[in-house]
Amino acid sequence: MQRGVCASAAPSILRPQGVRRLSDSDLDPTLAYRQLHPHEILSAVETLGYVCNGQFLALNSYENRVYRIGIEDAPAVVVKFYRPARWSDAAIREEHAFALQLAAGEIPVVAPLCHGGQTLHTHGPFRFAVYPNRGGRAPDLDNLPFLRQLGRFVARIHAVGDTAEFAHRPSVDLASYGLASREYLLEHRCIPADLETAYTTLCDHLFPEIEACYARAGDVRQLRVHGDFHPSNVLVRDEQMHIVDLDDARRGPAVQDLWMFLSGDREEQTPQLAELLAGYCEFRDFDARELHILEALRALRIMHYAAWLARRWEDPAFQLAFPWFNSQRYWEQHVLALREQVALMQEAPLAWER
């Protein structure tokens, strides 16, 4: 279940008089949300014709800011305020169009609501979108029948994803997730001095192993994928599944939307993978060669995640949510995790029998 801090006050309190309207020059991609006050949030929603009842709940989101807003005489809505300078308007609209296409195919993706024929709106310097409110709990990944059901939904997402291309969104690849992450962390001196040599030497071994995994997989098909499909982006309530947050939708291999639901050691992951792919193959063929890049994708995500935290570290919300980041222990564990990935990429891929 999404969690946050609940705030409730009369609209007159949340809309102080004489507040200066923000301009684009006020917004820094990292610190912008310091200027996103409750009165701005409610005012933005009301520009679309809603009448807010003064209640809102800050949901668990860090890259963007997401709130559940109470509406007079109507169900609550969820509003997402996009981080400035991260995605272009065109890239956000591609995300929305993909979500709407999936929802039209009766896939349980929570898609943005249209107002005046548009899904992306502006209020002052902020860009935002409004969604129906869908709650739920995180899925039980020990439930193998659930994994099979999830595999079916992923296959249906990919069947739609394979019908068109993204024009404004990048790919899940070594350049953007690996090389760019290393460059940022080193240029901004994020790695402790006593670990920098170990980190750079490790990357010199890690990247060839990733390339070798891709070479063993061959020319795997790239398509529109969710891109950030992990258990927190699946909500379950009364046996109903809701898939949320396509903010990181990109081009990538099908296995990108599957591997994050595997947990534990190899012995535990093998039956999990079997159930996911049993469901997947009911609707779409899966290229088993992609299993060669599963651990490479995991290594790239580890690097990308560390760089994401570093890029956002000046955002006060990140310092509160991730107090362990940027410590000596964190970077020691980061290096250790990448070393383990080098070893895992040298092993045979997970076994799967059709």
N, C-alpha and C positions, 0 to 999 in steps of 0.2 A: 504494500500500500504506500502511495506517495505520502510523504510527511512534510511538515513545515511548521512555522509559527503562525498561529491564528491571530489575526487582528480584526477587531470589530469596533466601529465608532460611527457616530452620526455623520451623514454626508457633509454637514456644515463644518465639522471638525477636520475632515479630510480634504476640504477645498479651501485653504486659507486664501484670503483676499490679498491682492497686490503682489502675487508671486510672479516673478519675471519669467516670460516664456523663453525656453532654452533654444539656442541656435546650434548649428552643426559645429561651430568652433568650440562649444562647451564640452564636446564629447571626445574623450580619449577611449580607444578600444578597450583598454583595461579598466579604467576608472569611471567609465560612462555611467554605470548604474548607481553611483553615488547621487546622481541627479534625478533618479527615477523614484519620486516620492509617491505615497498613496494617492494624493490628489491627481497626479499625472496619470496613474494607472486607471483610476475610475473615469477620469475625463476622457481618456482615449477610448474606453469601451463605450461610453455614452455617445460619442460621435457617430456610432453605428446604429443608434436608435434604441439601445438598451437603457433601462432605468435601473441603476445599481442600488442595492439596499444598504450599502456601506460595509459589507462584510467581504473579507478576502483572506485567502490562505496562501502563503508562499510555499510553492511545491519544490520538490527536491531537484533543482536544476542549477547548473553553474555556468555553463557556456552561454546560455541565454537566461532570461528571467521569466519564470512561469508562475502564474497565479490562478487560483480558482476564485471567481468573482460571483457573489450572490446577486441575483436579478429579481426585481419585484415581480411577483405573480408569474414566475417562469423558472425553469430549471437553471441551476448555476451553469456558467460557462468557464472555460479555461482560456486564458490569454497568454500568448508568448511574445515577449519583447526580444527582438533579435539583437545580438551584440553588434555594435557598429563596426564596419570595416572588415567583418569576417567573410560574409557572402555578398555577392552582388544581388541586386533586385532580380536579375534574370535567373540566377542560380536558385534563389528562394522560390521563385515562381515555378521552376522546374521540379523542385521538391514537392510543392503543392499539387502540381499537375499529376505527378506520379502517384501521390497519395490518393487523389480523387479517382484516378484510373483504377487503382487497386480496390478502393471502396465500391466503385461501380461494378466491379466483378465479384461482389459479395465476399470479399476477403476482409476480415475484421480489423482493418487498419483505421485508426482514428484520423480522419482527414479534416482539413480546415473548413470552416463554414464560409459560404460566399455571401457577400453583402454588396449590392450594386454591381454584381458581376465580377467582383474582385475578391481575392483571398488575402492579399497583402495590402496593408493599410499603413498610413503614417499619421503621427500626432506630434507636432513640433519636429524634433530631429529623430524621433524614435520610429522604427518600423515594427509592426506587430501583426499578429494573426489571432483569430478567435476559433476555438475548437469546442465541440460538445464535451461535457464533463463525463469522463468514464473512469471509474475507480476500480480498485481490485487489489489483490495481494500478489506477491511474487510467486512464480510457479514452483512446484515441487519437482526438482530435477531427478529425484530418485524414482519418480513415477514413470515407468517405461511406456505405458500406453499414452501418457501425455506427450512424451518425446515423439512418438509416432504421429500423433495428431499435429504437433508442431512441424514435423517434417512435411506433412501434407500442405500446410499453409505456406511454408517456405517455397515449396515447389510451385505453388500457385502464384506467389509473388514473382518468382523468376520467370514463369511463363508470360506474365504481363511485362516484366522488365526486359524481356528479350524481343519485344515488339518494336522498340524504338531506342534511340541513343540519347544520352545527355550531351548537350552542346556547351553547357556552362559549368559543369562539375568535373572535378579531377578524378583520378583513378586511385585505387588502393595499390600502391606499388613501392618498390625499393626507394625510388627517388624522393617521393613526398613523405613517406613514413619513416624511412631509414636515414638516407643521406641528409635530408633537410633537418631532421631531429638532431643528428650528431653535430651538424654545423652550428645550429642555434646554441646547443648546450656548451660547446667549446668556445664559441665567439663571445658568449655572455658569461663565461667563467662560472658556470653552474656546478661543474664537477669539482670537488675538493682537490686542492693541489696535489695531495699525496696519492690520489686515485686517478689523476688525469692520464698518466702514462699507461696505467693498466687499462683504462677505458679506451684510449686510442688504439692500443695494441689489440685489444679484444675486438674492436670494430673492424680492424684489418683482417681478422679471421672470420668474423661474423658475416660480413657482406659477401665474400666468396661462397660461403656455405648457403646463404640465401639464394644466390644466383645458381648454385648447383642444384638446389631443390627445384627451382623453376625449370632448369634444363632437363631434369629427369621427368618433370610433368609434361614437358612439350608445350605445344601451342594450345593452351587451355582457353576456352571461350570466355570472353568478357561480356558482361551484361549489366543492366541497372540492378543494383542490389541495395538492400537496406543500409548496409555498410557498418552499422554499429549495433548489430542484433545480439543482445545479451539478455540475461534473465530480467534485469531491471526494466527493460523495454517491452516486457510482456506482463500484462495485468490479467488476473483470473478472478472472476466473481461468479458464483452460482454456476460453475461449469462453463461460463462464457469467457472466451479469450479476447483480449483487446491488445493490438499491436500499436505501439506509440513511437513517436520521435524519429522521424526520417531525416532529421537535420543533417546527418552525415551520409546521406545517400550518395553513392558514387558508382563508378564503373568498377567491376571486380569479378573474380571467379565465384561460382556458386558456393563453394565451400566457405567463403567469407561469412555467410549468414548461417553457418551450421556449427563451426568449430567452437564458438564461445559457449555452447551448451554442453560441452564435454568437460568433465571434471574428474579429479582423482588421478590414479596412476594408469598405466597402459591397460592393465587387467580390468579396471573399472570403466575406462573409456570405450573399450571394444563393444560391449553390449549396448552402451548408450548410442554409439555411432550406428550400430545395426538397426536400432529402432528408428532413429532419425531418418536413415536412408530407406528403410522399408516404407515409411510413410511418404517420403519424397518421391520414390519411384512409382508410387501409385498414380502420380500425375505428370511426372517428368523424368526423363533419363538422367542419371548422374554419371559423369565421367570419372571413373575411379582414379585416373591419373592425378586428379586434383588433390588426392590424399598426400601426394609427395610434397605439397606446399603448405600443409596444415601447420607444421611447426615453424615454418618460415613466416607465415602470417602471424603466429603468436609472438615471434621475436620482434617483428615490425610493430606490433601493437604495444609491446612493452616499451620500445623506444619512443613511439609516438605519444604514448601516455605521459612519459616523463617530460618530454618537451612541451606538451600541452600544459602541464602543471607549471612548468617554468615560465612559459609565455604569459600566464595569467596570475603569477604569484603576487603581483601588486594589487590585484583585486581583493579587497578585504574579505569577501565571501570565501575565497580560496584559502586564505590563511586561517579562517575559522574552521572550515570543513576538512582541511588536510594539514593539521598542525605538525604531522610527522614529516612532511615533505621538506626537502632542502636541509636535512640533517645528515650528519656523517653516516649514521646507521642506514638511512634511506639509500644513499648512494652506494654503500657497500653491498646492500641487498640487491640493488639494481644491477651492479656489475656481476654479482653471483648469479642472478636470474638469467642474464644474457649468456654467461658461460654455460649454464645448464642447457640453454637453447642450442648452443653450438653442438653439444653432445647429442641432443635429441634429433637434430637435423641430420646427423650422421647415421642414425638408426633407420631400419626399414620402416615404412609408413604403417599406420594402423591397418590391420587386416579387415577386409570386408568381403563377405560372400553374398552375391546377389540372391 
